[in-house]
C-alpha cells in the first residue's frame, strides 16, 4: 500500500481525538467545576513544560491531550445544562403550562404541519397547523415586559401562509419544555438548543409588530423561494418526483421526496446523494470554475469567486454538518489556490470538525456528523493506498518531465483511453468501497439496514447525479440571464428522470438491501476497533499492518453475513406489542423466521406505520411479513396497514370473514392501496389454522354468520408455540366473549391482548379466570382511572402499553 499521509503533517489528529473523548466523557461527568479545574491545570502544566523546558516531548503531548480532553468535557457540560439567567427556560419551571406573551423575530422558515399517512384524510381529530422558530427578545409576564433570550418553537393550531422569516411578532400562548417522546429535553432537543415550545390556539393570538422587508432573513427566504420556483415551477408544490429530487439535490430540501423514491435510494445504499455533502459542493463549484475559465480571469479571481459562491450557497441551503464541512474545506482550498499555498486535507477536515463541535458538541452524537466526518477521514487516509493497490501506480511511467509523457506513450489512442478509463473506474470503486466499509457499521446500528451493493450502486449513480445537478445549474443560470426563456425545462428534466430510472432499476435487484436486527455489542466494538487500527496504521505509514487490518475489516463483514441468519431466527415465540396510543399493533416472531403482524393502526397518529412500526419491524431484521392480519374494519386498527405494506413486502394479508359486509370509504381506499401492492385479502373464520415450524395459529372467531357488527366480527386468534400460548382478541364485545367461552370450554392461554382496548366487563373477568391467564396486555392511549383500577384488580400481571414504548414477551 502506498500514498499514506505523513505523520508530521497532521498535528491536529491527537487534539481532535482528545476533544471527542472529552465530549463523550462529559456525558457521564456533568460537574462543570471538575472540567474547569482539569482544563486550567492542563493548560498551566503545558505552558510550564513548554517555556521552562522542564520535560520531555511526551509530557508536552500528554498536557496537550489533557487540555483538549478537558475542553471537550467542559464545553459539553456548559452547552447542555447551563443557560443565561434571562433564558426563557426559566419561565418553564414546574409541570404546569405558563401562559405569557413573547416578542421576537422569526429566525427560520415558516412551515405548515401536514397530516401524514396513506389514510390521513380520514384523520378528523388533528388539524393542520403552522410552526416556526421565534428568536425571543422580550416576554410579558405579570403585565410588564422583561428582557429574555433563547429560541422558542411556536406551534399554531391553524395554518398561516402570511408569516415569513424576518417578521417581528408578539405571540401569546402556553410555554412548556419540549419533549421527544418521553424524554424531556432529550439529546435531539438539546442539540438544536430549542428547548422551549409554545402552543398557540388561534392565529388571532399572533400579532405582527413590524415587518422588515429589507432585512437579511427576509432576503434569504426570498432567495430560497425563487430558487425553488426556478427548479420546481411556479407552484413549487413538489407534485412530481423529478421536481422533489431536483430540490433535494440542489437545495437540500427533502420535504417533497415521496416514500417510494426514498425507499429506492435507501435500498440501493445511495441515500447520501439526497443529502448535500462534498460531492454536491464539488459538482457545483466545478461548474462555476469551468465557466470562469472561459473568461481567462486572473488567479485571484478564479479562487475568490468560487469561494464567495460556496459561502452564499452554504447560507441558502440547510446548515447541516456535511454541507458545513464541505463548504468550509472548499473555501480554504480556494484561499490556498489564491495564495499558492499547499494544505493538508486531513488538517482542514479536523479543524472544521473541532469548530463545529466547539459550537455544538452534541453534533458528535448525530449520525449525520459521524457518517460525514468518519467517511471523509477514512477516504483521506486510506483511499490513496487502496487506489494504488487496485490501479497501477502512475509514478512508474513518470521517467521524464510531464510535457514529455505524451512522447513516451506511443500506444494507440484507444489503448490510452482504455487505460485512463480503467484508472478512473478503479479509483471510483476504491473510494466507494472505503466509504461503504466505514459506513456499514453506523448504518446497521442506527437504521438496522445494510445495502450490500451500496459501493457498486454509488459508482453507477455518480454520472446521472452529476448530470441532474448540472441540469439544475443550467436552469438557474438561464432563469437569471434569460428570465423569459423556459422552453428547455422539459429537456433539462430528463437527467433527473434518468436518475430516477437508474435508482429504481438498481433497487429491484434481489438482495440489494437487507434489514438486520440489533447485532451483539461485541461485533460493533470489534468492527470499529479494527477500523481505528486501520486508520492509525495508515496514518503512521505502517503499510504491512494496514493491509492486514483492512483484511480484518472485510473478514468481519463475512462474519456478519454468516451471523445474520442466526440472529434473525428464533427458537421460541416472541410477542412484540407496540405502544401506538389508541390503536393496536402486535408483531409475532415465530420459530422458522416466520413473522405475523396483527393490526397496524392508531387514532392518535395516522402516520404510525412510517413513524414507529416500520422502523421497529426493520430493527428486528424482518425483510418480509408472512402474514398481515387485520382484526376488523376500524381505522384505529388498520390506518397504518397501507404504509406498512408499501415499506415491507407482505406475503399474505388476512381479514375476518364478513369483513366486506361493513365497507366504508376508508375501507375501500385501504383495499385499493393494498391492490397496488398486489395484495389480495384472504378471509378467515373459526376453525381455520395457520401452521408452521413449531407453532400453530387457530382462528377462534368469527363464525361464518353475517349478522354480526364490526367489533363483534373481530378476528380472534390463539397462537401456540412450545407449550406457550397467546390470545389476540381485537375489539370483541362482552357478548362475543361469552360465546367464545361457551364454544371452547377447554380454552386456555398464558397471555391475552385485552379486547376492545381493555373495556372492562363482568364477562371479561370470568373469561380471564377461565383461561388461566398470567399476563394481560392493555393497548389504549387514554383510559379512565376507574377502568384501570378494575383491570388492575384482575388476578393477572397487567402490562399497560405506553406511547412510544414496546413490550416484549417471550
ROFI-302676 format. One line per 5 residues: their letters; for each residue x, y, z of C-alpha. Coordinates in steps of 0.02 Angstrom, whole numbers, plus 50000, padded with zeros to 5 digits. Layout:
<pts>
A) X Y Z ~ ...
</pts>
This chain:
<pts>
XXXXX) 50000 50000 50000 ~ 50065 50171 49956 ~ 50014 50353 49966 ~ 49991 50365 50154 ~ 49986 50534 50240
XXXXX) 50142 50582 50336 ~ 50130 50598 50524 ~ 50218 50765 50542 ~ 50090 50848 50426 ~ 49944 50808 50542
XXXXX) 49967 50898 50708 ~ 49780 50911 50742 ~ 49743 50724 50745 ~ 49785 50698 50929 ~ 49697 50858 50982
XXXXX) 49539 50813 50887 ~ 49539 50637 50958 ~ 49560 50703 51136 ~ 49424 50833 51109 ~ 49299 50700 51053
XXXXX) 49344 50588 51200 ~ 49314 50734 51317 ~ 49140 50762 51245 ~ 49099 50579 51271 ~ 49165 50586 51450
XXXXX) 49061 50743 51480 ~ 48902 50641 51458 ~ 48950 50542 51614 ~ 49030 50678 51721 ~ 48913 50829 51725
XXXXX) 49012 50933 51850 ~ 49063 51095 51766 ~ 49188 51139 51904 ~ 49278 50973 51880 ~ 49308 51004 51695
XXXXX) 49357 51186 51725 ~ 49489 51134 51852 ~ 49552 50999 51733 ~ 49563 51123 51589 ~ 49656 51257 51687
XXXXX) 49776 51130 51762 ~ 49817 51053 51593 ~ 49846 51223 51511 ~ 49958 51285 51651 ~ 50056 51122 51651
XXXXX) 50081 51132 51464 ~ 50141 51312 51473 ~ 50265 51272 51611 ~ 50334 51121 51517 ~ 50343 51215 51353
XXXXX) 50428 51376 51409 ~ 50530 51313 51554 ~ 50594 51162 51457 ~ 50568 51054 51610 ~ 50506 50900 51523
XXXXX) 50520 50785 51375 ~ 50407 50798 51221 ~ 50297 50658 51286 ~ 50250 50769 51433 ~ 50200 50908 51313
XXXXX) 50093 50786 51214 ~ 50012 50724 51373 ~ 49973 50901 51432 ~ 49901 50944 51261 ~ 49794 50787 51263
XXXXX) 49726 50828 51437 ~ 49692 51009 51387 ~ 49586 50963 51236 ~ 49506 50820 51331 ~ 49454 50940 51469
XXXXX) 49396 51070 51342 ~ 49281 50941 51263 ~ 49203 50891 51428 ~ 49189 51072 51486 ~ 49104 51128 51326
XXXXX) 48979 50985 51327 ~ 48925 51014 51507 ~ 48918 51202 51483 ~ 48820 51186 51320 ~ 48698 51055 51383
XXXXX) 48649 51112 51556 ~ 48694 51296 51578 ~ 48591 51438 51505 ~ 48593 51627 51531 ~ 48499 51695 51681
XXXXX) 48371 51777 51566 ~ 48344 51622 51458 ~ 48161 51585 51426 ~ 48181 51411 51503 ~ 48169 51500 51672
XXXXX) 47983 51527 51637 ~ 47951 51341 51611 ~ 47987 51276 51785 ~ 47864 51153 51857 ~ 47735 51043 51773
XXXXX) 47602 51173 51733 ~ 47598 51270 51569 ~ 47650 51451 51583 ~ 47538 51573 51487 ~ 47635 51725 51426
XXXXX) 47662 51843 51279 ~ 47832 51827 51195 ~ 47907 51953 51075 ~ 48039 51910 50946 ~ 48089 51883 50765
XXXXX) 48054 51729 50658 ~ 48227 51655 50635 ~ 48189 51514 50514 ~ 48069 51464 50378 ~ 47885 51454 50423
XXXXX) 47821 51278 50393 ~ 47648 51203 50382 ~ 47614 51043 50478 ~ 47529 50914 50370 ~ 47427 50761 50408
XXXXX) 47534 50612 50356 ~ 47496 50433 50317 ~ 47409 50346 50173 ~ 47238 50369 50254 ~ 47273 50539 50334
XXXXX) 47122 50620 50252 ~ 47013 50523 50374 ~ 47103 50597 50523 ~ 46966 50706 50597 ~ 47046 50725 50767
XXXXX) 47201 50826 50720 ~ 47211 50977 50608 ~ 47342 51059 50501 ~ 47440 51198 50582 ~ 47598 51303 50573
XXXXX) 47762 51303 50665 ~ 47914 51416 50665 ~ 48061 51467 50774 ~ 48049 51633 50865 ~ 48211 51716 50922
XXXXX) 48148 51799 51082 ~ 48198 51968 51148 ~ 48056 52004 51272 ~ 47920 51921 51374 ~ 47766 51998 51453
XXXXX) 47741 51914 51619 ~ 47634 51991 51754 ~ 47590 52144 51649 ~ 47769 52204 51620 ~ 47892 52171 51479
XXXXX) 48056 52091 51530 ~ 48213 52057 51429 ~ 48232 51873 51381 ~ 48343 51767 51269 ~ 48327 51599 51183
XXXXX) 48231 51523 51039 ~ 48052 51458 51056 ~ 47973 51331 50938 ~ 47797 51402 50911 ~ 47657 51283 50861
XXXXX) 47498 51362 50795 ~ 47336 51265 50788 ~ 47288 51341 50620 ~ 47381 51354 50454 ~ 47451 51525 50412
XXXXX) 47530 51574 50247 ~ 47554 51758 50289 ~ 47701 51741 50408 ~ 47877 51745 50338 ~ 48054 51734 50402
XXXXX) 48112 51901 50471 ~ 47941 51957 50535 ~ 47938 52029 50711 ~ 47795 51958 50813 ~ 47711 51962 50982
XXXXX) 47642 51788 51016 ~ 47527 51738 51159 ~ 47521 51556 51208 ~ 47569 51419 51330 ~ 47754 51392 51362
XXXXX) 47820 51218 51401 ~ 47978 51116 51397 ~ 47994 51024 51233 ~ 47996 50835 51237 ~ 48049 50697 51120
XXXXX) 47936 50551 51161 ~ 47951 50526 51348 ~ 48124 50604 51357 ~ 48106 50781 51421 ~ 48235 50895 51341
XXXXX) 48314 50745 51255 ~ 48475 50749 51156 ~ 48386 50794 50994 ~ 48307 50945 51078 ~ 48467 50998 51166
XXXXX) 48562 50982 51003 ~ 48453 51114 50925 ~ 48458 51225 51080 ~ 48271 51249 51055 ~ 48215 51177 51222
XXXXX) 48056 51280 51244 ~ 47896 51263 51147 ~ 47741 51371 51139 ~ 47566 51313 51097 ~ 47455 51443 51010
XXXXX) 47273 51401 50982 ~ 47220 51532 50855 ~ 47301 51647 50728 ~ 47223 51796 50818 ~ 47348 51769 50959
XXXXX) 47492 51810 50841 ~ 47518 51997 50816 ~ 47637 52065 50686 ~ 47740 52201 50771 ~ 47844 52253 50622
XXXXX) 47890 52186 50452 ~ 48066 52211 50389 ~ 48061 52179 50201 ~ 48242 52230 50179 ~ 48314 52125 50318
XXXXX) 48437 51986 50287 ~ 48320 51844 50345 ~ 48183 51907 50228 ~ 48305 51922 50084 ~ 48369 51747 50119
XXXXX) 48193 51674 50121 ~ 48150 51762 49958 ~ 48307 51691 49878 ~ 48261 51514 49931 ~ 48084 51534 49866
XXXXX) 48146 51599 49699 ~ 48265 51453 49680 ~ 48126 51331 49720 ~ 48015 51411 49588 ~ 48155 51401 49458
XXXXX) 48187 51218 49493 ~ 48011 51158 49527 ~ 47891 51277 49440 ~ 47782 51422 49494 ~ 47679 51325 49621
XXXXX) 47835 51249 49698 ~ 47724 51110 49765 ~ 47842 50965 49730 ~ 47697 50873 49648 ~ 47812 50759 49548
XXXXX) 47962 50653 49589 ~ 48083 50743 49469 ~ 48044 50911 49549 ~ 48065 50847 49727 ~ 48227 50754 49686
XXXXX) 48299 50908 49599 ~ 48255 51016 49750 ~ 48344 50890 49863 ~ 48499 50883 49753 ~ 48517 51070 49733
XXXXX) 48441 51146 49890 ~ 48444 51005 50017 ~ 48254 51017 50030 ~ 48192 50838 50052 ~ 48017 50889 50104
XXXXX) 47934 50829 49945 ~ 48026 50663 49923 ~ 47894 50527 49910 ~ 47906 50369 50013 ~ 47934 50264 49857
XXXXX) 48081 50369 49797 ~ 48157 50374 49971 ~ 48141 50186 49986 ~ 48228 50162 49818 ~ 48377 50267 49872
XXXXX) 48383 50176 50040 ~ 48378 50005 49958 ~ 48522 50048 49841 ~ 48626 50125 49980 ~ 48634 50292 49890
XXXXX) 48531 50399 50009 ~ 48686 50507 50031 ~ 48654 50580 49859 ~ 48496 50662 49928 ~ 48595 50736 50073
XXXXX) 48701 50885 50025 ~ 48885 50847 50051 ~ 49057 50869 49975 ~ 49006 50788 49810 ~ 48869 50916 49782
XXXXX) 48986 51059 49827 ~ 49119 50988 49710 ~ 48998 50973 49563 ~ 48928 51148 49582 ~ 49096 51229 49617
XXXXX) 49173 51136 49470 ~ 49033 51200 49358 ~ 49067 51379 49415 ~ 49254 51352 49392 ~ 49233 51292 49212
XXXXX) 49126 51442 49169 ~ 49255 51561 49243 ~ 49397 51477 49148 ~ 49314 51528 48985 ~ 49343 51711 49027
XXXXX) 49529 51688 49068 ~ 49517 51781 49233 ~ 49668 51812 49344 ~ 49714 51685 49475 ~ 49646 51782 49623
XXXXX) 49475 51798 49542 ~ 49474 51613 49494 ~ 49495 51573 49678 ~ 49390 51713 49752 ~ 49229 51694 49650
XXXXX) 49206 51507 49687 ~ 49241 51541 49871 ~ 49107 51677 49876 ~ 48988 51562 49781 ~ 49015 51422 49908
XXXXX) 48986 51541 50055 ~ 48825 51603 49977 ~ 48770 51426 49941 ~ 48802 51374 50121 ~ 48691 51517 50180
XXXXX) 48547 51466 50067 ~ 48544 51279 50100 ~ 48509 51197 50270 ~ 48655 51212 50392 ~ 48690 51025 50412
XXXXX) 48863 50963 50467 ~ 48906 50881 50297 ~ 48874 51040 50199 ~ 48965 51149 50326 ~ 49113 51031 50322
XXXXX) 49121 51026 50133 ~ 49095 51213 50113 ~ 49224 51256 50244 ~ 49357 51146 50166 ~ 49317 51209 49990
XXXXX) 49334 51391 50043 ~ 49503 51356 50123 ~ 49561 51265 49967 ~ 49510 51415 49862 ~ 49609 51530 49976
XXXXX) 49758 51412 49963 ~ 49744 51421 49774 ~ 49746 51612 49779 ~ 49900 51622 49890 ~ 49985 51470 49811
XXXXX) 49991 51376 49975 ~ 49976 51189 49995 ~ 49868 51121 50135 ~ 49835 50957 50222 ~ 49659 50895 50183
XXXXX) 49652 50799 50347 ~ 49708 50951 50445 ~ 49570 51056 50366 ~ 49442 50920 50400 ~ 49491 50901 50582
XXXXX) 49495 51088 50610 ~ 49321 51105 50535 ~ 49257 50963 50644 ~ 49328 51040 50802 ~ 49248 51209 50761
XXXXX) 49079 51126 50735 ~ 49095 51028 50897 ~ 49151 51182 50992 ~ 48994 51271 50931 ~ 48881 51120 50964
XXXXX) 48966 50972 51050 ~ 48809 50866 51036 ~ 48841 50853 50849 ~ 48963 50716 50893 ~ 48817 50600 50932
XXXXX) 48722 50641 50772 ~ 48727 50506 50638 ~ 48749 50636 50500 ~ 48905 50707 50583 ~ 48978 50534 50616
XXXXX) 48948 50474 50438 ~ 49011 50633 50358 ~ 49173 50656 50455 ~ 49207 50471 50479 ~ 49193 50430 50294
XXXXX) 49294 50579 50235 ~ 49431 50545 50363 ~ 49445 50366 50302 ~ 49446 50423 50121 ~ 49588 50545 50152
XXXXX) 49694 50416 50243 ~ 49653 50253 50154 ~ 49595 50296 49978 ~ 49767 50334 49905 ~ 49831 50167 49967
XXXXX) 49681 50068 49908 ~ 49683 50153 49738 ~ 49867 50114 49719 ~ 49828 49930 49751 ~ 49685 49924 49625
XXXXX) 49757 50039 49491 ~ 49937 50033 49431 ~ 50035 50175 49508 ~ 50058 50315 49380 ~ 50230 50357 49453
XXXXX) 50302 50203 49366 ~ 50295 50290 49198 ~ 50348 50463 49255 ~ 50526 50445 49192 ~ 50531 50615 49110
XXXXX) 50455 50784 49138 ~ 50268 50800 49122 ~ 50273 50878 48949 ~ 50371 50729 48882 ~ 50247 50597 48938
XXXXX) 50150 50606 48776 ~ 50310 50568 48679 ~ 50342 50413 48784 ~ 50165 50343 48771 ~ 50160 50287 48589
XXXXX) 50011 50170 48611 ~ 49857 50190 48501 ~ 49730 50317 48560 ~ 49601 50187 48607 ~ 49726 50097 48719
XXXXX) 49766 50261 48804 ~ 49580 50293 48827 ~ 49551 50120 48899 ~ 49698 50144 49017 ~ 49626 50307 49083
XXXXX) 49453 50230 49094 ~ 49522 50086 49196 ~ 49610 50206 49312 ~ 49451 50311 49334 ~ 49337 50162 49365
XXXXX) 49463 50082 49483 ~ 49481 50243 49581 ~ 49293 50267 49590 ~ 49265 50091 49654 ~ 49406 50108 49780
XXXXX) 49334 50269 49851 ~ 49159 50198 49853 ~ 49216 50037 49936 ~ 49308 50128 50076 ~ 49156 50240 50107
XXXXX) 49040 50089 50111 ~ 49155 49993 50228 ~ 49163 50137 50352 ~ 48976 50174 50348 ~ 48919 49992 50360
XXXXX) 48926 49982 50549 ~ 48846 50152 50580 ~ 48702 50120 50460 ~ 48675 49947 50536 ~ 48671 50023 50711
XXXXX) 48559 50173 50676 ~ 48447 50110 50536 ~ 48453 49919 50555 ~ 48492 49905 50371 ~ 48632 49853 50254
XXXXX) 48642 49888 50068 ~ 48757 49751 50008 ~ 48786 49830 49837 ~ 48799 50008 49902 ~ 48979 50031 49842
XXXXX) 48937 49973 49665 ~ 48773 50070 49657 ~ 48860 50230 49711 ~ 48976 50219 49561 ~ 48833 50186 49440
XXXXX) 48734 50332 49513 ~ 48876 50458 49508 ~ 48854 50504 49324 ~ 48663 50530 49325 ~ 48676 50629 49488
XXXXX) 48808 50741 49409 ~ 48703 50765 49253 ~ 48549 50806 49356 ~ 48642 50937 49458 ~ 48718 51014 49302
XXXXX) 48544 51022 49225 ~ 48480 51109 49382 ~ 48626 51233 49374 ~ 48587 51271 49193 ~ 48404 51301 49236
XXXXX) 48454 51427 49369 ~ 48581 51511 49254 ~ 48455 51526 49112 ~ 48322 51594 49230 ~ 48442 51729 49292
XXXXX) 48510 51779 49120 ~ 48356 51748 49013 ~ 48200 51752 49125 ~ 48079 51728 48980 ~ 48173 51579 48909
XXXXX) 48090 51425 48983 ~ 48070 51310 48833 ~ 48215 51199 48888 ~ 48135 51150 49053 ~ 48068 50988 48981
XXXXX) 48237 50940 48910 ~ 48329 50986 49070 ~ 48214 50872 49171 ~ 48273 50719 49076 ~ 48432 50695 49180
XXXXX) 48326 50687 49338 ~ 48208 50561 49256 ~ 48361 50460 49205 ~ 48422 50465 49386 ~ 48253 50402 49449
XXXXX) 48251 50263 49320 ~ 48426 50207 49370 ~ 48391 50207 49557 ~ 48225 50115 49534 ~ 48308 49986 49422
XXXXX) 48451 49956 49543 ~ 48328 49945 49687 ~ 48241 49797 49605 ~ 48396 49688 49613 ~ 48373 49540 49728
XXXXX) 48461 49551 49898 ~ 48506 49732 49859 ~ 48461 49782 50036 ~ 48427 49687 50196 ~ 48351 49733 50362
XXXXX) 48455 49667 50506 ~ 48422 49650 50693 ~ 48521 49737 50827 ~ 48686 49645 50824 ~ 48783 49596 50980
XXXXX) 48887 49734 51055 ~ 49048 49637 51029 ~ 49026 49648 50841 ~ 49018 49838 50841 ~ 49165 49851 50961
XXXXX) 49267 49732 50853 ~ 49219 49817 50691 ~ 49262 49994 50744 ~ 49414 49944 50843 ~ 49480 49863 50684
XXXXX) 49432 50019 50586 ~ 49527 50131 50708 ~ 49678 50016 50694 ~ 49668 50025 50505 ~ 49659 50215 50508
XXXXX) 49802 50228 50633 ~ 49917 50110 50538 ~ 49879 50202 50377 ~ 49907 50366 50467 ~ 50082 50321 50525
XXXXX) 50127 50226 50365 ~ 50132 50052 50442 ~ 50091 49977 50273 ~ 50103 49795 50320 ~ 49984 49809 50468
XXXXX) 49867 49924 50373 ~ 49841 49787 50243 ~ 49805 49655 50374 ~ 49686 49765 50475 ~ 49592 49807 50316
XXXXX) 49578 49621 50281 ~ 49514 49602 50460 ~ 49375 49726 50423 ~ 49325 49627 50269 ~ 49329 49467 50371
XXXXX) 49210 49544 50498 ~ 49090 49584 50356 ~ 49097 49400 50307 ~ 49063 49353 50489 ~ 48913 49469 50485
XXXXX) 48844 49383 50330 ~ 48861 49213 50413 ~ 48792 49276 50578 ~ 48634 49361 50511 ~ 48527 49203 50487
XXXXX) 48568 49151 50666 ~ 48523 49323 50736 ~ 48358 49338 50643 ~ 48290 49163 50676 ~ 48218 49123 50848
XXXXX) 48185 48956 50928 ~ 48037 49019 51029 ~ 47885 49131 51007 ~ 47909 49317 51037 ~ 47766 49441 51058
XXXXX) 47809 49623 51023 ~ 47665 49738 51074 ~ 47694 49916 51015 ~ 47630 50066 51112 ~ 47538 50158 50973
XXXXX) 47414 50253 51081 ~ 47230 50218 51048 ~ 47253 50078 50924 ~ 47338 49911 50907 ~ 47493 49834 50831
XXXXX) 47569 49668 50882 ~ 47717 49585 50796 ~ 47735 49398 50822 ~ 47902 49314 50783 ~ 47891 49126 50766
XXXXX) 48018 48986 50751 ~ 48074 48965 50572 ~ 48092 49154 50548 ~ 47904 49174 50522 ~ 47833 49347 50557
XXXXX) 47650 49390 50586 ~ 47582 49565 50615 ~ 47413 49583 50700 ~ 47339 49755 50660 ~ 47432 49916 50625
XXXXX) 47336 50072 50668 ~ 47309 50215 50789 ~ 47186 50358 50806 ~ 47323 50460 50889 ~ 47438 50458 50737
XXXXX) 47387 50414 50560 ~ 47571 50408 50515 ~ 47604 50275 50646 ~ 47674 50150 50521 ~ 47813 50259 50449
XXXXX) 47849 50342 50616 ~ 47857 50191 50731 ~ 47801 50023 50662 ~ 47911 50011 50507 ~ 48073 50063 50596
XXXXX) 48038 49940 50736 ~ 47997 49795 50621 ~ 48157 49828 50524 ~ 48256 49832 50686 ~ 48201 49652 50712
XXXXX) 48286 49604 50549 ~ 48120 49574 50462 ~ 48133 49583 50272 ~ 47958 49519 50236 ~ 47797 49492 50333
XXXXX) 47725 49319 50309 ~ 47550 49361 50372 ~ 47472 49533 50397 ~ 47309 49511 50493 ~ 47178 49648 50508
XXXXX) 47064 49612 50655 ~ 46914 49713 50590 ~ 46868 49866 50489 ~ 46903 50006 50613 ~ 47028 50141 50567
XXXXX) 47121 50130 50732 ~ 47166 49951 50686 ~ 47216 49970 50502 ~ 47256 50151 50455 ~ 47442 50109 50454
XXXXX) 47422 49949 50352 ~ 47448 50029 50178 ~ 47608 50117 50235 ~ 47674 49958 50315 ~ 47637 49854 50159
XXXXX) 47723 49980 50045 ~ 47879 49985 50154 ~ 47899 49799 50194 ~ 47843 49661 50074 ~ 47692 49563 50135
XXXXX) 47663 49383 50080 ~ 47480 49368 50132 ~ 47351 49490 50201 ~ 47208 49414 50303 ~ 47043 49482 50368
XXXXX) 46897 49405 50465 ~ 46751 49327 50373 ~ 46616 49455 50341 ~ 46743 49597 50327 ~ 46666 49653 50163
XXXXX) 46493 49675 50242 ~ 46545 49835 50330 ~ 46642 49927 50196 ~ 46661 50114 50218 ~ 46752 50232 50102
XXXXX) 46910 50217 50206 ~ 46899 50027 50190 ~ 46888 50042 50001 ~ 47036 50160 49996 ~ 47138 50043 50103
XXXXX) 47096 49894 49991 ~ 47139 49995 49836 ~ 47309 50036 49909 ~ 47339 49854 49951 ~ 47288 49808 49774
XXXXX) 47427 49922 49709 ~ 47546 49819 49813 ~ 47472 49664 49727 ~ 47397 49603 49890 ~ 47229 49515 49895
XXXXX) 47135 49483 50056 ~ 47109 49307 50123 ~ 46955 49291 50235 ~ 46972 49185 50391 ~ 46839 49110 50502
XXXXX) 46827 48998 50653 ~ 46915 48833 50626 ~ 47048 48895 50505 ~ 47226 48855 50554 ~ 47391 48935 50509
XXXXX) 47535 48819 50549 ~ 47722 48824 50532 ~ 47881 48760 50610 ~ 47843 48727 50794 ~ 47692 48843 50802
XXXXX) 47507 48844 50762 ~ 47383 48987 50748 ~ 47200 48938 50766 ~ 47058 49056 50717 ~ 46927 49054 50856
XXXXX) 46813 49192 50791 ~ 46716 49248 50691 ~ 46598 49114 50630 ~ 46527 49122 50454 ~ 46374 49214 50519
XXXXX) 46334 49378 50430 ~ 46228 49459 50566 ~ 46370 49524 50673 ~ 46433 49702 50696 ~ 46606 49766 50655
XXXXX) 46678 49744 50830 ~ 46587 49580 50857 ~ 46666 49511 50699 ~ 46844 49543 50756 ~ 46974 49412 50716
XXXXX) 47016 49312 50873 ~ 47173 49206 50859 ~ 47256 49085 50978 ~ 47441 49058 50939 ~ 47532 48912 51020
XXXXX) 47718 48875 51014 ~ 47816 48756 51125 ~ 47684 48750 51260 ~ 47659 48940 51270 ~ 47500 49020 51204
XXXXX) 47444 49197 51160 ~ 47264 49253 51130 ~ 47234 49406 51020 ~ 47056 49470 51037 ~ 47032 49627 50931
XXXXX) 46880 49727 50986 ~ 46759 49586 51028 ~ 46610 49633 51137 ~ 46559 49553 51303 ~ 46426 49451 51210
XXXXX) 46559 49376 51095 ~ 46670 49341 51245 ~ 46529 49237 51320 ~ 46502 49145 51155 ~ 46686 49103 51136
XXXXX) 46693 49044 51317 ~ 46546 48928 51285 ~ 46607 48866 51116 ~ 46782 48823 51180 ~ 46760 48755 51357
XXXXX) 46940 48690 51362 ~ 47016 48854 51302 ~ 47171 48912 51399 ~ 47304 49044 51366 ~ 47458 49116 51450
XXXXX) 47446 49292 51379 ~ 47297 49392 51317 ~ 47283 49552 51218 ~ 47135 49629 51309 ~ 46984 49652 51196
XXXXX) 46924 49825 51145 ~ 47073 49916 51223 ~ 47036 49849 51397 ~ 46849 49882 51407 ~ 46804 49805 51574
XXXXX) 46654 49693 51597 ~ 46596 49550 51706 ~ 46613 49433 51557 ~ 46795 49484 51535 ~ 46831 49447 51718
XXXXX) 46755 49272 51705 ~ 46843 49242 51538 ~ 47015 49282 51608 ~ 46986 49172 51760 ~ 46935 49028 51647
XXXXX) 47083 49049 51530 ~ 47208 49045 51673 ~ 47296 49196 51600 ~ 47455 49253 51688 ~ 47488 49412 51584
XXXXX) 47370 49537 51504 ~ 47420 49673 51379 ~ 47322 49836 51375 ~ 47335 49935 51213 ~ 47248 50100 51248
XXXXX) 47307 50279 51230 ~ 47192 50353 51361 ~ 47098 50257 51494 ~ 46995 50314 51641 ~ 47060 50289 51816
XXXXX) 46909 50182 51862 ~ 46934 50063 51716 ~ 47120 50050 51750 ~ 47085 50012 51933 ~ 46962 49875 51885
XXXXX) 47087 49796 51766 ~ 47224 49803 51896 ~ 47110 49709 52014 ~ 47109 49558 51897 ~ 47218 49414 51953
XXXXX) 47344 49441 51811 ~ 47502 49540 51780 ~ 47441 49692 51684 ~ 47556 49772 51553 ~ 47495 49944 51501
XXXXX) 47575 49998 51338 ~ 47647 50174 51348 ~ 47655 50277 51190 ~ 47821 50251 51102 ~ 47868 50100 51209
XXXXX) 47866 49917 51159 ~ 47827 49768 51268 ~ 47921 49607 51226 ~ 47856 49444 51295 ~ 47948 49281 51262
</pts>
